[in-house]
């Protein structure tokens, strides 16, 4: 879980390794039915995230790509490298979950729109103006890039309500890590 608290390092060179990492992240996110994934969630502390809201039909979104309005679903998945984000507009509370915290959800306050400047896999700099659900997803993933988890944004009553589930998840994670380490040591003998 420590990697989830790590601030991602800036990606200096977009090479085949980064392109492969992004492709693996997209595949992992889709397999888990997620709407976004940050590099920290797969064990890499890098400034790379892949939001994709195309499977969500009941939560509207808006998207401008370099100033031009586009259908958000047609632009998915987004690959955002070294993203810089500016928050805009009113805030609203909405339900969020996270692939790193299975079966845990909570109401999180976020702004309704964001502007993001990021690099693409081709190395181009793009500007994204996102609203509604896409803005929420981008903010959630951007938090991951800075070691902030959605549970950090919950109010104290919500945190108290999930504390036993968090402790159980932490124990399961530690058990899984110890089990993988034991298997690795057996195979190296």
C-alpha positions as CSV (number, residue, x, y, z in Angstrom):
1,X,0.0,0.0,0.0
2,X,3.0,2.3,0.4
3,X,3.3,2.8,-3.3
4,X,-0.2,4.3,-3.3
5,X,1.1,7.1,-1.1
6,X,4.1,7.8,-3.4
7,X,4.1,10.9,-5.5
8,X,4.7,9.9,-9.1
9,X,8.0,10.9,-10.8
10,X,7.8,13.0,-13.9
11,X,8.2,11.0,-17.1
12,X,11.1,12.5,-19.0
13,X,11.1,10.3,-22.1
14,X,8.0,8.6,-23.7
15,X,9.5,5.4,-25.0
16,X,8.3,1.9,-25.8
17,X,8.4,1.0,-22.1
18,X,6.0,3.8,-21.2
19,X,3.7,3.0,-24.2
20,X,3.6,-0.7,-23.0
21,X,2.9,0.4,-19.5
22,X,0.0,2.6,-20.6
23,X,-1.4,-0.3,-22.7
24,X,-1.1,-2.7,-19.7
25,X,-2.8,-0.1,-17.5
26,X,-5.7,0.2,-20.0
27,X,-6.1,-3.5,-20.2
28,X,-6.0,-3.9,-16.4
29,X,-8.5,-1.1,-15.9
30,X,-10.9,-2.6,-18.5
31,X,-10.6,-6.1,-17.0
32,X,-11.5,-4.7,-13.6
33,X,-14.4,-2.6,-15.0
34,X,-12.8,0.6,-13.8
35,X,-13.1,4.1,-15.1
36,X,-9.5,5.1,-14.5
37,X,-6.1,3.8,-13.3
38,X,-3.0,5.6,-12.1
39,X,0.5,4.1,-12.4
40,X,0.8,3.9,-8.6
41,X,-2.1,1.3,-8.7
42,X,0.0,-1.1,-10.6
43,X,3.2,-0.5,-8.6
44,X,4.9,2.3,-10.6
45,X,5.3,5.7,-9.0
46,X,5.1,7.7,-12.3
47,X,3.0,10.7,-13.5
48,X,0.8,8.5,-15.8
49,X,-2.9,7.9,-15.7
50,X,-5.5,6.4,-18.0
51,X,-9.1,7.6,-17.5
52,X,-11.8,5.9,-19.5
53,X,-15.5,6.6,-18.8
54,X,-16.9,5.1,-22.0
55,X,-18.6,2.2,-20.2
56,X,-20.5,4.6,-17.9
57,X,-23.9,5.5,-19.5
58,X,-25.8,7.0,-16.6
59,X,-23.4,9.8,-15.6
60,X,-23.0,12.6,-18.1
61,X,-19.7,14.2,-19.0
62,X,-18.4,17.0,-21.2
63,X,-15.1,17.2,-23.0
64,X,-13.2,19.8,-25.0
65,X,-9.9,18.7,-26.5
66,X,-7.6,21.6,-27.4
67,X,-10.7,23.9,-27.3
68,X,-12.8,21.7,-29.6
69,X,-15.9,20.0,-28.2
70,X,-15.8,16.3,-28.7
71,X,-17.9,13.3,-27.6
72,X,-16.2,12.1,-24.4
73,X,-16.8,8.4,-25.3
74,X,-15.1,8.8,-28.7
75,X,-11.9,10.1,-27.0
76,X,-11.6,7.3,-24.6
77,X,-9.3,6.0,-23.2
78,X,-7.3,9.1,-22.4
79,X,-3.6,8.6,-21.7
80,X,-2.4,11.5,-19.6
81,X,1.4,11.9,-19.0
82,X,2.7,14.4,-16.5
83,X,-0.7,16.0,-16.1
84,X,-1.2,19.4,-14.6
85,X,-4.7,20.2,-13.4
86,X,-6.7,23.3,-12.6
87,X,-10.0,23.0,-10.8
88,X,-13.0,25.2,-11.8
89,X,-16.6,25.9,-10.9
90,X,-18.9,24.7,-8.2
91,X,-18.3,21.6,-6.1
92,X,-20.6,18.7,-5.7
93,X,-20.6,15.6,-3.7
94,X,-20.7,12.3,-5.6
95,X,-20.2,8.6,-4.9
96,X,-16.7,7.2,-5.7
97,X,-15.0,3.9,-5.4
98,X,-11.5,2.8,-6.3
99,X,-9.9,-0.3,-7.8
100,X,-7.3,-0.2,-5.0
101,X,-10.1,-0.4,-2.4
102,X,-12.5,-3.1,-3.5
103,X,-16.1,-2.9,-2.2
104,X,-15.4,0.5,-0.5
105,X,-17.3,3.6,-1.7
106,X,-17.9,7.0,-0.3
107,X,-19.3,10.4,-1.0
108,X,-16.5,12.7,-2.1
109,X,-16.6,16.5,-2.8
110,X,-15.0,17.5,-6.1
111,X,-15.2,20.4,-8.5
112,X,-17.5,20.0,-11.5
113,X,-14.9,21.0,-14.1
114,X,-11.2,20.8,-14.7
115,X,-8.6,21.9,-17.2
116,X,-5.7,19.5,-17.7
117,X,-2.5,20.0,-19.6
118,X,-0.7,16.7,-20.3
119,X,1.4,14.9,-22.8
120,X,0.1,12.1,-25.0
121,X,1.9,8.9,-25.9
122,X,3.1,10.7,-29.0
123,X,4.8,13.4,-26.9
124,X,2.3,16.1,-27.9
125,X,1.0,18.5,-25.3
126,X,-2.8,18.6,-25.1
127,X,-5.4,20.6,-23.1
128,X,-8.5,19.0,-21.9
129,X,-11.5,20.8,-20.4
130,X,-13.6,18.2,-18.7
131,X,-16.9,18.5,-16.9
132,X,-19.2,16.4,-14.7
133,X,-18.3,12.7,-14.3
134,X,-15.1,12.9,-16.5
135,X,-13.9,15.8,-14.3
136,X,-14.5,13.6,-11.2
137,X,-12.6,10.7,-12.7
138,X,-9.7,12.8,-13.7
139,X,-9.5,14.4,-10.2
140,X,-9.6,11.0,-8.6
141,X,-6.7,9.7,-10.8
142,X,-4.7,12.9,-10.5
143,X,-4.9,12.5,-6.7
144,X,-3.4,9.1,-7.0
145,X,-0.4,10.6,-8.9
146,X,0.3,12.7,-5.8
147,X,-0.2,10.0,-3.2
148,X,-3.7,11.1,-2.2
149,X,-6.4,8.4,-1.9
150,X,-10.1,8.9,-2.2
151,X,-10.5,7.7,1.4
152,X,-8.4,10.7,2.5
153,X,-11.1,13.0,1.1
154,X,-13.9,11.3,3.1
155,X,-15.3,13.1,6.1
156,X,-14.5,11.7,9.6
157,X,-18.0,10.0,9.9
158,X,-17.5,8.2,6.6
159,X,-14.0,7.1,7.5
160,X,-15.2,5.7,10.8
161,X,-18.0,3.8,9.0
162,X,-15.4,2.0,6.8
163,X,-12.6,1.6,9.3
164,X,-13.2,-2.1,9.9
165,X,-13.3,-2.8,6.2
166,X,-10.1,-0.8,5.7
167,X,-8.3,-2.8,8.4
168,X,-9.5,-6.1,6.9
169,X,-8.3,-5.0,3.5
170,X,-4.9,-4.0,4.9
171,X,-4.5,-7.4,6.6
172,X,-5.5,-9.2,3.4
173,X,-3.0,-7.1,1.4
174,X,-0.2,-7.9,3.9
175,X,-1.1,-11.6,3.8
176,X,-1.0,-11.5,0.0
177,X,2.4,-9.8,-0.1
178,X,3.9,-12.3,2.4
179,X,2.4,-15.2,0.4
180,X,3.9,-13.8,-2.9
181,X,7.3,-13.3,-1.1
182,X,7.2,-16.8,0.2
183,X,6.5,-18.2,-3.2
184,X,9.2,-16.1,-4.8
185,X,11.8,-17.4,-2.2
186,X,10.7,-21.0,-2.9
187,X,11.2,-20.6,-6.6
188,X,14.7,-19.1,-6.2
189,X,16.1,-22.0,-4.3
